[in-house]
Amino acid sequence: MTSIFSLPRVSRRAIKVWRRNLDVFLKTWKVNFFPPFIEALLYLTAIGLGIGTYVGAIDGVPYITYIAPAILAITVMNSAFFECTYGSYVRMYYQKSFDAIIATPLSIEDVIAGELLWGATRSVISVTIMLPVLVAFGVISLPFSLLAIPLAFLAGLMFAGLAMCITSITPSIDTLNYPSFLFITPMMLFSGTFFPLSVLPLVIQYVALAIFPLTHLVALMRMATLPSAGSLLALNLIWILAATVIFCVISINLMRRRLIV
């Protein structure tokens, strides 16, 4: 049996799966466009302008400016994660899209790689929609903020790989609620998003840096959009690169095991 750490054989035909998902997305683009646009407005208004009036400057920047990069990071995580959990599970189990595609010359590895690329693309689309809103509020700096777009693809691929690992072992769509509430929500709260990690107990800081992918993405987003040079820039980037490779390789191999009966 192939190890879950074995490098999968993925061909250029994976792009056809990505294109199939893009075509479906474009048919309902009006529905898909507004959620990230409204989400940015809600976060900035309710938390940035609302709670922010009671919070002083953090690290020398206004609170609304402090949370703006975190909003982008959370969007990257949610877009890729939910696309490759609920979205991929529906395509695999209910719509039987995977079965239909595998009946063509495309391999299982191509299908899953295409799904991962699409999850990363969803993150890029969401961030691209949110950037003009943040620029309009004057909470991010141009042109450095444009670095958030390629960063969204890389981190989106990481979260897509993580999500696909979960999809590969989940027995039903209902059980996808567990990682959403037990991992994604705590990660959103304790990754240096709405307050600095330094205010948390030291043990939680270590857990956030060692286990939570969002911690490193938030740090990189802040460096890109404020901009500021972080002392852990290399560590953050290496962590995300390593996690992306590991999650994607494992997810493809696990999905192969699930789909081959």
PyMOL commands that set and color helices and strands:
alter all, ss='L'
color gray80, all
select helices_A, chain A and resi 14-27+29-54+63-94+97-102+108-137+144-169+173-189+197-199+202-211+213-225+233-259
alter helices_A, ss='H'
color red, helices_A
deselect
rebuild
show_as cartoon
